[in-house]
Amino acid sequence: MYLTLLGTGCPSVDFKRFGPSNLISTNKAKILVDCGSGVTQRLNQINLSGSDIDVLLLTHLHSDHVIDFYQLIISSWHSYRTKPWIVYGPVGTKKFVKKIMNAWEDERELRISYEARSSIKAFKITVNEFKSEGNIKIKDLKINYFEVDHKPVKYAYGFCFLNNKKKLTISGDTRPCENIMKYGQNSDVLLHEVFIDGEIKKLNKMRTKQTLHNVRKYHTPSTLVGKVAKLTKCKKLVLTHLVPTRFNENKLKKIVREDFGKNPIIGKDLLKIKI
């Protein structure tokens, strides 16, 4: 099983860190988690496209995690996808997908009519909405999904991927919560988001002290993410969804190492990790 970080950024635009997205792959399956800005370009860089993806999982419906949804769908058709899409996501995903597809319906129908391609199955989308927790089996991958705490976002999820006695846990966007400790236990790799304390300093009318407080409050700060990893007893901690995207890497490693007991891996776009 492999984890490829396609996008390690956040809502802030950074050409080095695209929007949140990850690829979990085995010899049989390719699962995409989230579809942030630039996901199709990153897939192209590893010689894949939307036509290769078996299932799309959405952690939650914040724009930075789903902004390139339609780009993923339409580009998969241009890449000769000949099978319907299967999407899993939180309550509200069916409404989201319907509205996005409706917004582009006129343009899409014109393309379908004029370009005369042999299949339009790439535009058939089956959406499954998560319960509070559950299991999914995709080829040789077993997936556990579970709620995390990203309030005021009502529905947000993390995932465990299991294959050949190996375990990958993805936190999604969350503050420290019991489900991460519970489901992340003994993971070979814990991929966890992080808000890096002390790195966002400049304030203006659009970013007040209250803004920073609120953003930090529904993420996991760098002063706590190492403690979370320690409690899960994970073998490796990989940090992603880095807020902000530019920071002192050595300082972050030192802070996390003090709690975790070993260095975290600072995620970078296109980093591929064997699990």
Disulfide bonds with the S-S distance in Angstrom:
none
